[in-house]
Amino acid sequence: MVFSSMVFLFYFLPLVLLVYYIAPAKAKNPILFVAGLVFYAWGEPGYVLLLLFSAVFNYASGLFIEKTDRKRAAIVINAAVNIGILVYFKYTGFLIGTAGNMFGFSAPSLNIALPIGISFYTFKALSYTIDVYRGNVRAERGFIEFGLYLAMFQQLTAGPIERYVNVRKQLHRRRVSGRMFLNGAARFCAGMCKKVLISDTIGVVWTTVSGSELSGLSAAMAWLGIAAYTFQIYFDFSGYSDMAIGLGSMFGFKTLENFKYPYISRSITEFWRRWHISLGTWFREYVYIPLGGNRVGRWRWYINILIVWMLTGLWHGASWNFVLWGLFYAALLVIEKMFLLDRLKKIGGFACIYTIFFVMIGWVLFSVEDVSGIWSYLCAMFNFGHLGFGESEFLYTFISYFWLFVAAAVIGSGMPKRIYDRLIPKRFVWIKYIAAALGLVLCTAYMADGTFNSFLYFKF
């Protein structure tokens, strides 16, 4: 089940809200826990048992780690089991295929289905047990509360990767005011508009371009295609995060932001402070800092960045294009740390052009799984002998989607929100609620009339 579906909007969510609000306080957490399992089982009926195993295993591990004198051995075993399960489902085929290519044997096709959201809930579980091991938080005594933390339906399939330390108090005591509920509903509707009206629509351009013969692709079409993907993935994933944050607010949870208008960044370093913040925070807290962070020698610092970004690339998928994507960003970040950051501060707005240029190159590595296809696409982008601005295909596509690109650029810059915050008095907050309701109606019409598009980050 996904948020942008008729089943979720008109059956699942209203039913859960109704039962949740009429239930006594003691029943609210069990209701949300069961709702999370039902939500997950709707799309992954077999793998809901894997989710339950993760909940039971990590709940028991937290209690054991807190009490045992052999904490290091306990956390190593816990991490080995969690990572081992993730590696089996996500990387077995990739590892066997790579070994086959290296040693010249024919790798068998295992066809292991990837459980939706396993990367997200595994990282949540690991953050919990590691924090218990470090003494940053006490082990959760209530299984329902821990199970709810791991299986919150609003975060289950694509994050954000909320740390237990940030929500432990809310799991036991929370209140929902009318304003909090309405703001959550408006945030949810805004996220749905991002997904349905912008991401799914502009994604048609990328689907068309990436599915064409790359050898005959003009530079203009190649840049238009990757520009479309740049907006598609942002509005898809940030839209999901907005919907998750909004849903959490409707049930009394305050969720940390996951995106802060990353495309207005003036460096790659700043970009990664604004994009998928929860993942960046996870790698900083549990990989980068334990490796020594920037408190070591210069070259060791660069190696730490390289390790973190290789793992970040692999987290996104079991494919060499994700490894290249991670190495690409590692190289850019190291270059910025070495000398470029100070220079970027002096060139003002041109730093935004630098950033978005390399981000778009990065999205080519990210979106094209075949390495040879990556090279072909990059060659098309920089084939200035075949610009193709006058070709009918480019002109038709550009004119057809021009205003959508403009709208995506304006909204992605955060300008509408800044204008609203500065010019609209708080007593006129009802304007936001009416706009959200109209957006929901429009999205519903689109979903009823069109084909379903899943969220891009479900496969990661």
C-alpha positions as CSV (number, residue, x, y, z in Angstrom):
1,M,0.0,0.0,0.0
2,V,1.2,3.5,-0.8
3,F,0.1,6.9,0.3
4,S,-0.9,8.1,-3.2
5,S,-3.5,5.4,-3.8
6,M,-7.3,5.3,-3.5
7,V,-7.2,2.4,-1.0
8,F,-4.9,4.3,1.4
9,L,-6.7,7.7,1.0
10,F,-10.3,6.6,1.3
11,Y,-10.2,3.3,3.2
12,F,-7.1,2.7,5.3
13,L,-6.3,6.2,6.6
14,P,-9.9,7.2,7.5
15,L,-10.4,3.9,9.3
16,V,-7.2,4.1,11.2
17,L,-7.9,7.7,12.2
18,L,-11.4,6.9,13.3
19,V,-10.3,3.9,15.4
20,Y,-7.3,5.7,16.8
21,Y,-9.3,8.8,18.0
22,I,-12.1,6.9,19.6
23,A,-9.8,4.4,21.4
24,P,-8.6,4.9,25.0
25,A,-5.1,6.1,25.5
26,K,-3.7,2.7,26.3
27,A,-5.0,1.2,23.0
28,K,-3.5,3.9,20.7
29,N,0.0,2.4,20.4
30,P,-1.3,-1.1,19.7
31,I,-3.7,0.2,17.1
32,L,-0.9,2.0,15.3
33,F,1.4,-1.0,15.5
34,V,-1.2,-3.3,14.0
35,A,-2.0,-0.6,11.4
36,G,1.7,-0.6,10.4
37,L,1.8,-4.4,10.0
38,V,-1.4,-4.3,7.9
39,F,0.0,-1.5,5.8
40,Y,3.2,-3.4,5.2
41,A,1.4,-6.8,4.6
42,W,-0.8,-5.2,1.9
43,G,2.2,-5.1,-0.4
44,E,4.5,-7.6,1.3
45,P,2.3,-10.3,2.9
46,G,5.2,-12.8,3.3
47,Y,7.9,-10.3,4.4
48,V,5.7,-9.0,7.2
49,L,7.2,-11.9,9.2
50,L,10.6,-10.6,8.5
51,L,9.6,-7.2,9.9
52,L,8.2,-8.9,13.0
53,F,11.4,-10.9,13.4
54,S,13.4,-7.7,13.3
55,A,11.1,-6.1,15.9
56,V,11.4,-9.1,18.3
57,F,15.1,-9.6,17.8
58,N,16.1,-6.0,18.2
59,Y,13.7,-5.5,21.1
60,A,15.3,-8.4,22.9
61,S,18.8,-7.3,21.9
62,G,18.3,-3.9,23.4
63,L,17.3,-5.3,26.7
64,F,20.2,-7.8,26.6
65,I,22.8,-5.2,25.6
66,E,21.7,-3.0,28.5
67,K,22.1,-5.7,31.1
68,T,25.0,-7.8,30.0
69,D,28.7,-7.2,30.9
70,R,29.7,-8.3,27.4
71,K,28.2,-5.3,25.6
72,R,30.7,-5.3,22.8
73,A,30.1,-8.9,21.9
74,A,26.3,-8.4,22.1
75,I,26.3,-5.3,19.8
76,V,28.6,-7.1,17.3
77,I,26.2,-10.1,17.1
78,N,23.2,-7.7,16.8
79,A,24.9,-5.8,14.0
80,A,26.0,-9.0,12.2
81,V,22.4,-10.3,12.2
82,N,20.8,-7.1,11.0
83,I,23.4,-6.4,8.4
84,G,23.5,-10.1,7.4
85,I,19.8,-10.1,6.7
86,L,20.1,-6.9,4.7
87,V,23.0,-8.2,2.7
88,Y,21.2,-11.5,1.9
89,F,18.1,-9.9,0.5
90,K,19.8,-6.9,-1.1
91,Y,23.3,-7.8,-2.2
92,T,23.5,-11.6,-2.6
93,G,22.9,-11.5,-6.4
94,F,25.2,-8.5,-6.8
95,L,28.1,-10.2,-4.9
96,I,27.7,-13.5,-6.7
97,G,27.5,-11.8,-10.1
98,T,30.6,-9.7,-9.3
99,A,32.5,-12.8,-8.2
100,G,31.4,-14.6,-11.4
101,N,32.7,-11.8,-13.5
102,M,36.0,-11.7,-11.6
103,F,36.7,-15.5,-11.6
104,G,35.0,-16.4,-14.9
105,F,32.2,-18.6,-13.8
106,S,28.5,-18.4,-14.7
107,A,26.6,-16.9,-11.7
108,P,23.2,-18.5,-11.0
109,S,20.1,-16.3,-11.0
110,L,18.7,-16.4,-7.4
111,N,15.8,-14.1,-7.9
112,I,15.6,-13.0,-4.3
113,A,12.9,-10.4,-3.9
114,L,13.9,-7.3,-2.1
115,P,11.5,-6.6,0.9
116,I,10.2,-3.0,0.6
117,G,11.7,-0.7,3.1
118,I,14.2,-3.1,4.5
119,S,17.1,-0.6,4.3
120,F,15.1,1.9,6.2
121,Y,13.8,-0.2,9.1
122,T,17.1,-2.1,9.4
123,F,19.0,1.3,9.9
124,K,16.4,2.3,12.4
125,A,16.9,-0.9,14.4
126,L,20.7,-0.5,14.2
127,S,20.6,3.1,15.5
128,Y,18.5,1.9,18.4
129,T,20.7,-0.9,19.5
130,I,23.9,1.1,19.0
131,D,22.5,4.0,21.1
132,V,21.6,1.5,23.8
133,Y,25.1,0.1,23.7
134,R,26.6,3.6,23.9
135,G,24.4,4.4,26.9
136,N,22.7,7.3,25.0
137,V,19.2,5.8,25.7
138,R,17.7,3.2,27.9
139,A,16.4,0.0,26.3
140,E,12.6,0.2,25.6
141,R,10.7,-2.0,28.0
142,G,7.4,-2.1,26.1
143,F,7.5,-4.3,23.0
144,I,4.4,-2.6,21.5
145,E,6.2,0.8,21.8
146,F,9.4,-0.6,20.2
147,G,7.4,-2.4,17.5
148,L,5.6,0.8,16.7
149,Y,8.9,2.7,16.4
150,L,10.1,0.2,13.9
151,A,6.8,-0.3,12.0
152,M,5.2,3.2,11.9
153,F,3.3,3.0,8.7
154,Q,4.1,6.6,7.8
155,Q,7.9,5.9,7.9
156,L,8.0,2.2,7.1
157,T,8.7,2.0,3.4
158,A,10.8,5.1,2.6
159,G,11.7,6.8,5.9
160,P,12.7,9.2,7.2
161,I,15.1,7.2,9.2
162,E,14.0,8.5,12.6
163,R,16.3,7.7,15.5
164,Y,14.7,6.2,18.6
165,V,16.3,8.8,20.8
166,N,14.2,11.4,19.0
167,V,10.8,9.7,19.5
168,R,11.1,7.7,22.7
169,K,9.1,10.3,24.7
170,Q,6.4,10.6,22.0
171,L,6.0,6.8,22.0
172,H,4.7,7.0,25.6
173,R,3.1,10.4,25.8
174,R,1.8,12.6,23.0
175,R,-1.1,14.9,22.3
176,V,-2.8,16.1,19.1
177,S,-4.3,19.6,19.0
178,G,-6.7,20.6,16.3
179,R,-4.0,22.9,14.8
180,M,-1.5,20.1,14.8
181,F,-3.9,17.8,13.0
182,L,-4.8,20.4,10.4
183,N,-1.2,21.3,9.8
184,G,-0.4,17.6,9.4
185,A,-3.2,17.1,6.9
186,A,-2.1,20.2,4.9
187,R,1.5,18.9,4.9
188,F,0.3,15.5,3.7
189,C,-1.7,17.1,0.9
190,A,1.3,19.3,-0.1
191,G,3.5,16.2,-0.3
192,M,0.9,14.4,-2.4
193,C,0.7,17.3,-4.8
194,K,4.5,17.1,-5.2
195,K,4.3,13.5,-6.0
196,V,1.2,13.3,-8.2
197,L,1.1,16.6,-9.9
198,I,4.8,17.3,-10.4
199,S,7.0,14.2,-10.0
200,D,4.8,11.7,-11.9
201,T,4.1,14.2,-14.7
202,I,7.6,15.5,-15.3
203,G,8.9,12.0,-14.9
204,V,7.3,11.2,-18.3
205,V,10.0,13.3,-19.9
206,W,12.8,11.2,-18.3
207,T,11.0,7.9,-19.1
208,T,10.8,9.0,-22.8
209,V,14.4,10.2,-23.0
210,S,16.1,7.3,-21.1
211,G,14.1,4.8,-23.1
212,S,15.3,6.2,-26.5
213,E,18.3,5.1,-28.4
214,L,21.2,6.9,-26.6
215,S,23.5,6.9,-29.6
216,G,21.2,9.2,-31.5
217,L,20.3,11.4,-28.5
218,S,21.0,15.2,-29.0
219,A,22.7,17.2,-26.3
220,A,19.5,19.3,-25.8
221,M,17.3,16.2,-25.2
222,A,19.9,14.6,-22.9
223,W,20.0,17.7,-20.7
224,L,16.2,18.1,-20.8
225,G,15.9,14.4,-19.8
226,I,18.2,14.6,-16.8
227,A,16.7,17.9,-15.8
228,A,13.4,16.2,-15.7
229,Y,14.8,13.4,-13.5
230,T,16.4,15.9,-11.2
231,F,13.0,17.4,-10.5
232,Q,11.3,14.0,-10.5
233,I,13.4,12.4,-7.8
234,Y,13.3,15.5,-5.6
235,F,9.5,16.0,-5.7
236,D,9.0,12.2,-5.4
237,F,11.1,11.7,-2.4
238,S,10.6,15.0,-0.6
239,G,6.9,14.6,-1.4
240,Y,6.9,11.2,0.4
241,S,8.8,12.8,3.3
242,D,6.2,15.6,3.5
243,M,3.4,13.0,3.5
244,A,5.2,11.0,6.3
245,I,5.8,14.0,8.4
246,G,2.2,15.1,7.9
247,L,0.8,11.7,8.8
248,G,2.9,11.6,11.9
249,S,1.6,15.0,13.0
250,M,-2.0,13.8,12.6
251,F,-1.2,11.0,15.1
252,G,0.7,13.3,17.5
253,F,4.3,12.7,16.4
254,K,6.8,15.4,15.6
255,T,9.1,14.2,12.9
256,L,12.4,15.8,11.9
257,E,12.7,17.4,8.5
258,N,14.3,15.3,5.7
259,F,14.7,17.9,3.0
260,K,15.5,21.6,3.1
261,Y,15.4,22.9,-0.5
262,P,18.6,21.2,-1.5
263,Y,18.7,22.6,-5.1
264,I,19.5,26.1,-3.8
265,S,22.7,24.9,-2.2
266,R,26.0,26.7,-3.0
267,S,28.2,23.7,-2.6
268,I,28.0,19.9,-2.7
269,T,28.8,19.9,1.0
270,E,25.7,22.1,1.6
271,F,23.6,20.0,-0.8
272,W,24.2,16.9,1.4
273,R,23.2,18.8,4.5
274,R,19.8,19.5,2.8
275,W,19.1,16.2,1.0
276,H,17.9,13.1,2.7
277,I,19.0,14.6,6.0
278,S,18.0,11.5,8.1
279,L,20.3,9.2,6.1
280,G,23.2,11.7,6.2
281,T,22.7,12.0,10.0
282,W,22.7,8.2,10.3
283,F,26.0,7.8,8.5
284,R,27.6,10.7,10.3
285,E,26.6,9.3,13.8
286,Y,27.3,5.6,13.2
287,V,30.0,5.5,10.6
288,Y,31.8,8.8,10.0
289,I,32.3,9.9,13.7
290,P,33.3,6.4,14.9
291,L,36.0,6.3,12.1
292,G,37.4,9.5,13.5
293,G,35.5,12.0,11.4
294,N,37.6,15.1,10.8
295,R,39.5,14.8,14.1
296,V,42.2,12.8,12.4
297,G,45.0,13.5,10.0
298,R,44.1,15.1,6.6
299,W,44.5,11.9,4.5
300,R,42.7,9.8,7.1
301,W,39.9,12.3,7.0
302,Y,39.7,11.9,3.2
303,I,39.6,8.1,3.5
304,N,36.8,8.4,6.1
305,I,34.8,10.4,3.6
306,L,35.5,7.8,0.9
307,I,34.4,5.0,3.1
308,V,31.2,6.7,4.1
309,W,30.3,7.6,0.5
310,M,31.0,4.1,-0.8
311,L,28.6,2.8,1.8
312,T,26.1,5.5,1.0
313,G,26.2,4.5,-2.6
314,L,25.8,0.8,-1.8
315,W,22.9,1.6,0.6
316,H,20.9,2.9,-2.3
317,G,21.3,-0.3,-4.4
318,A,23.3,-3.4,-5.3
319,S,24.7,-2.1,-8.6
320,W,28.0,-0.6,-9.8
321,N,26.3,2.6,-10.8
322,F,25.5,3.3,-7.2
323,V,29.2,2.6,-6.2
324,L,30.3,5.1,-8.9
325,W,27.7,7.6,-7.7
326,G,29.1,7.3,-4.1
327,L,32.7,7.7,-5.3
328,F,31.7,10.7,-7.5
329,Y,30.4,12.5,-4.4
330,A,33.3,11.4,-2.3
331,A,35.7,13.0,-4.8
332,L,33.7,16.2,-5.0
333,L,33.5,16.5,-1.2
334,V,37.2,15.9,-0.8
335,I,38.0,18.5,-3.4
336,E,35.8,21.0,-1.6
337,K,37.4,20.2,1.7
338,M,40.9,20.6,0.2
339,F,40.5,24.0,-1.3
340,L,37.2,24.7,-3.2
341,L,34.8,25.6,-0.4
342,D,36.5,29.0,0.3
343,R,36.5,29.9,-3.4
344,L,32.8,28.9,-3.8
345,K,31.9,31.4,-1.0
346,K,33.4,34.2,-3.1
347,I,31.5,33.6,-6.3
348,G,28.0,34.1,-4.9
349,G,25.1,32.8,-7.0
350,F,27.4,31.1,-9.5
351,A,28.1,28.5,-6.8
352,C,24.4,27.4,-7.2
353,I,25.1,26.8,-10.9
354,Y,28.2,24.8,-10.0
355,T,26.3,22.7,-7.5
356,I,23.3,21.9,-9.7
357,F,25.6,21.1,-12.6
358,F,27.4,18.4,-10.6
359,V,24.2,17.2,-9.0
360,M,22.7,16.6,-12.4
361,I,25.8,14.7,-13.5
362,G,25.4,12.6,-10.3
363,W,21.8,11.8,-11.2
364,V,23.0,10.3,-14.5
365,L,25.2,7.9,-12.5
366,F,22.3,7.2,-10.1
367,S,19.5,6.6,-12.6
368,V,21.3,4.7,-15.4
369,E,22.1,1.3,-14.0
370,D,24.2,0.0,-16.9
371,V,27.7,1.5,-16.7
372,S,28.1,1.6,-20.5
373,G,24.7,3.4,-20.6
374,I,26.1,6.0,-18.2
375,W,29.0,6.7,-20.6
376,S,26.6,6.9,-23.6
377,Y,24.3,9.3,-21.8
378,L,27.2,11.6,-20.7
379,C,28.6,11.6,-24.2
380,A,25.2,12.7,-25.5
381,M,25.1,15.5,-22.9
382,F,28.4,16.9,-24.0
383,N,28.1,16.2,-27.7
384,F,28.2,19.9,-28.7
385,G,28.4,18.9,-32.3
386,H,24.8,17.6,-32.1
387,L,23.0,20.2,-30.0
388,G,19.6,19.4,-31.4
389,F,17.9,22.6,-30.2
390,G,16.0,22.9,-33.5
391,E,14.8,19.3,-33.6
392,S,11.1,18.8,-33.6
393,E,11.2,16.2,-30.8
394,F,13.1,18.6,-28.5
395,L,10.9,21.6,-29.3
396,Y,7.7,19.6,-28.8
397,T,8.8,18.2,-25.5
398,F,10.3,21.5,-24.3
399,I,7.2,23.5,-25.2
400,S,4.8,20.9,-23.8
401,Y,6.5,20.8,-20.4
402,F,7.9,24.3,-20.2
403,W,5.6,25.7,-17.5
404,L,5.9,22.5,-15.4
405,F,9.7,22.9,-15.4
406,V,9.2,26.6,-14.4
407,A,6.8,25.6,-11.6
408,A,9.1,22.8,-10.4
409,A,12.1,25.2,-10.3
410,V,10.1,27.9,-8.4
411,I,8.6,25.5,-5.8
412,G,11.9,23.6,-5.4
413,S,13.6,26.9,-4.5
414,G,11.3,27.4,-1.6
415,M,10.1,30.8,-2.9
416,P,6.3,30.2,-2.5
417,K,6.8,29.2,1.2
418,R,9.0,32.2,1.9
419,I,6.4,34.5,0.3
420,Y,3.6,32.9,2.3
421,D,5.4,33.1,5.6
422,R,6.3,36.8,5.1
423,L,3.1,38.1,3.6
424,I,0.2,36.0,5.0
425,P,-0.8,36.8,8.6
426,K,-1.3,33.8,10.9
427,R,-5.0,34.6,11.2
428,F,-5.3,33.7,7.5
429,V,-3.9,30.2,8.0
430,W,-7.2,28.9,6.6
431,I,-5.9,29.8,3.1
432,K,-3.3,27.0,3.5
433,Y,-6.0,24.5,4.5
434,I,-8.2,25.5,1.6
435,A,-5.3,25.2,-0.9
436,A,-4.5,21.8,0.6
437,A,-8.1,20.6,0.2
438,L,-8.1,21.7,-3.4
439,G,-4.8,20.0,-4.0
440,L,-6.2,16.8,-2.6
441,V,-9.2,17.0,-4.9
442,L,-7.0,17.6,-7.9
443,C,-4.6,14.7,-7.0
444,T,-7.6,12.4,-6.5
445,A,-8.8,13.3,-10.0
446,Y,-5.3,12.6,-11.5
447,M,-5.1,9.2,-9.7
448,A,-8.6,8.2,-10.8
449,D,-7.8,9.1,-14.4
450,G,-4.2,8.0,-14.7
451,T,-1.9,5.1,-14.1
452,F,-0.3,4.3,-10.8
453,N,3.4,5.3,-10.2
454,S,5.1,3.9,-7.1
455,F,7.6,6.0,-5.1
456,L,11.1,5.9,-6.5
457,Y,12.8,5.3,-3.2
458,F,10.7,2.1,-2.5
459,K,13.3,0.1,-4.4
460,F,16.2,1.4,-2.2
